[in-house]
Amino acid sequence: MLAKTNKKNNFRANFSIFQELMLLINKSFFREKRGPIFIFVIPTIFLIIFYYVFNIYPNNTNGVAIRTLTLFIYMLLPTLSIIVSLSTTLVDWKKSVFLKRIDATGIKKGTFLFLLLVYYLSLGLIAVFFEMIIAIIIGGHNFIEALKTTNWGYLLLGIIAAILLSITMAFLIGGIFSNEGITNSVAIIIYILTILLSGVLVYPPLISDTLGVRVITYFIPHKYPIFLIFYAITGVSWEAQFNTGAGYSTDLYHYFTATWQPVVGIILFLLFFTFLAKFSFRWNVRR
């Protein structure tokens, strides 16, 4: 009976610590204006600009389908913004008095990092579904109809994978660097390259004419969850235009031929970034 009581008390104590730390992380996120701006404001602005300004597709059935398809991918912009937001936030946390003294409270720094992961995973999901509301508003009937035929299992898997990739990349960048300016610059460069080559800004067949470009895109981690989302939206077929370039290229190709391929790619990149972050993370910050 005493053992059960102790377990119950320990659970309450741990849950209370979890709540306090999550509230602290949340307060820190909204206190710094760059947090909400990077995760909610900038992705929304980019979504609207990309949808209307980069409307280069013909005004026919296929063109409308592509515009709707790319609108789904624009919803992922907040997941990419996590790379910039979290990496610079992590540098700030490393400089804070709180983390320097956290060991004295009995809370491990690894536990704090895990809670950061949980927080940003939740934040990423909320931000993506916020962008989905914006997409419904501007995409209208075509977007809603596409939602009805979407494979939600693969869609959610792709979204979660994109968020986790961004988090592990941010841990790696924020763990290596101690200077906020350098961290921010590196994160933004990676952010821009990801947008350009992963299939977010440009519909994949438009940049896939040459073998060299196709090979380079395999080294962009977010390509894998994004193609999984393309797959979920287009009726779960790897013969779809986004994967083969049909109608855009005379040199037909297949980025992937089976669903397990992007899934394995996601897992390998997650393991790779986690391993690098674990062994390159530096807590001590030189001022």
Secondary structure, 3 states (H helix, E strand, C coil): CHHHHHHHHHHHHHHHHHHHHHHHHHHHHHHCCHHHHHHHHHHHHHHHHHHHHCCCCCCCHHHHHHHHHHHHHHCCHHHHHHHHHHHHHHHHHHHCHHHHCHHHHCCCHHHHHHHHHHHHHHHHHHHHHHHHHHHHHHHHHHHHHHHHHCCHHHHHHHHHHHHHHHHHHHHHHHHHCCCHHHHHHHHHHHHHHHHHHCCCCCCHHHHCCCHHHHHHHCCCCCHHHHHHHHHHHCCCCCCCHHHHCCCCCCCCCCCCCCCHHHHHHHHHHHHHHHHHHHHHCCCCCCC
